[in-house]
Amino acid sequence: MTATVPLPATPAAKGGGRAVRTLPFIAPSVAVLLVWMIVPLAMTLWFSFQRYNLLNPFLTGFAGVENYQYLFEDPALWSALANTLLLVGWVLVSTVVLGTLFAVLFDQDFFGRGVARLFVIAPFFVMPTVSALIWKNLLMHPVNGFFAYVSRSLGLPVIDWFTNIPLTAIIVMVAWQWVPFATLILLTAIQSLDRDQMEAARMDGAKSIALFRYIIVPHLMRPIAIVVMIETLFLLSIFAEILVTTSGGPGVATTNLTYLIYVRALLEFDVGGASAGGVVAIILANIIAFFLIRTIARNLTA
Amino acid sequence: MNPKLVRKLALTVLAWSVAGIMFFPVAWMLVTAFKTEIDAVTPSLVFSPTFENFVVVDQRADYFKFAMNSVVIAFGSTILALALAVPAAYAMAFYPGRFTKDILLWMLSTKMLPAVGVLVPMYLIFRNTGLLDTRTGLIIVHTLVNLPIIVWMCYSFFKDIPNEILEAGRMDGARPREQLFYLLLPLTLPGIGSTALLAIILSWNEAFWSLNLSAANAAPLTAFIASFSSPEGLFWAKLSAASTMAVAPILIFGWLTQRQLVRGLTFGAVK
């Protein structure tokens, strides 16, 4: 008898959710994010066309494109953009290359693998200001740092990292923070690799190099793309590491776009100019975000 | 010796060397935390360990004030974000509508907005509303910054639960709210737990807003540690002790949750 009772089919039940009012569940999250996104964004846009300096209350009114004109004529912007690209580019290259190699290495069978993995991903969990101080004082300090000590012991010249090659020093430090991220993501991706396929290839006499080249690397292309995009979004906004180690200097040698806007806004109180810079930063990030979201959307089955 | 074992031993040496190099800066901080200030500026492993630095940092009442700020802000923003995210993720996972996918992607896109792009308005809004340098202010910002990731993680954990289980509850007359609290949450507790851990880690280590929107009162440890950057080189051992205490709990959280972390950090694109 029971068999004749019409049971709602699963898709209908899912779709039958139309009867359930989902709005009260979703609305709070959407509302706060909408406010968070629109209000400050609209204000940034508005300010970027205003004469507005917190130190000079008499300077007011519509500025037109003056802020932008001033910004684009300022050599500091171009050096900040160059520094941003150098920082993002070099950190991306080093983290992807090292991350891939480390992921393959830590996927192998060796003694104490679980613990060794923990040690490798540890730097990712160290707060940025702490890493900055470790690298600046304990490691790269020209007199008392560990690197200087090693150089002296080997009879090599001591490098004053943050004075002579400041951007390189920051790239090394930031790469150290992000290699664990790439390693962790790519290791997870490798573990989802089809083991049978690997085994079959090995049976057919494929060498380790060939396995890496023709099976592992192709499989990793998409995860690598995701790593690149997520890292880019974070690396564009590197701030604490610069503030703590070099404060953008010497001169503007390590000032990236984020730090430049911070200086304009909170040290020079030039609201209009900083907002124009903010708009440039938003546009830059959106170009990357567009590709990232497209990749993730392809993966989403809602 | 058989070649398999040789290979394994060689890999062990290689992998542990890599692990050692990567962990070295953290280890060096740990070592320095147990040195006297004099020993701290001479990079040597020969020294008599002391707990003095921890005692000194411990006695400075302000360390605890900042540590408490970190705890309150991290837990406050995590609870708030979960309270907002769980119902939304539940509705989107089990009652998907025409716009569910768009809403999810749109939420994600709010994460792409560079913080510095809205630094000026946020600073002015905070200044004018009295939220500048308050824990409440940082809780609000950290909640908003982390909300998209939390929604996504909850969504991906809820998606793993077969609809039939909630179906059974529905047959028995459970309303949506009851299905969520009595059926779904108990089943996904481990997932929610690792989501919470990730949110705590992200908030604890968040530096941009913490540095720019807080000062003497509400500064969390990230901002407090940054204040050590000058005067240069005077208190390395104490700095290391303070840093060790600031980093240790998060390191443990991170290690506990590393598997689920990948999901959260890649928005489910890598599992």
Interface residues (C-beta under 8 A of the other chain):
Chain A: T10 A13 K14 G17 R18 V20 T22 P24 F25 I26 P28 S29 V30 V32 L33 W36 M37 V39 P40 L41 M43 T44 F47 F102 L105 F106 Q108 D109 F110 F111 G112 R113 A116 R117 L118 F119 V120 I121 A122 P123 F124 F125 V126 M127 P128 T129 V130 S131 A132 L133 I134 W135 K136 N137 L138 L139 H141 N144 G145 F146 A148 Y149 W176 V179 P180 F181 L184 I185 T188 A189 S192 R222 P223 I226 I230 L233 L236 S237 F239 A240 L243 V244 T245 L257 T258 I261 Y262 A265 L266 V271 A274 S275 G277 G278 V279 A281 I282 L284 A285 N286 I288 A289 L292 I293 T295 I296 A297 N299 L300 A302
Chain B: K8 L9 L11 T12 L14 A15 W16 V18 A19 G20 M22 F23 P25 V26 W28 M29 T32 V41 T42 P43 L84 A85 P87 A88 Y90 A91 M92 F94 Y95 P96 G97 T100 K101 I103 L104 L105 M107 L108 S109 T110 K111 M112 L113 P114 A115 V116 G117 V118 L119 V120 P121 M122 Y123 L124 I125 T143 L144 L147 P148 V151 N163 E164 E167 R170 P176 I201 W204 N205 A207 F208 L211 N212 L221 T222 A223 I225 A226 F228 S229 E232 G233 W236 L239 S240 S243 A246 V247 I250 L251 F253 G254 W255 Q258 R259 L261 V262 L265 T266 F267 G268 A269 V270 K271
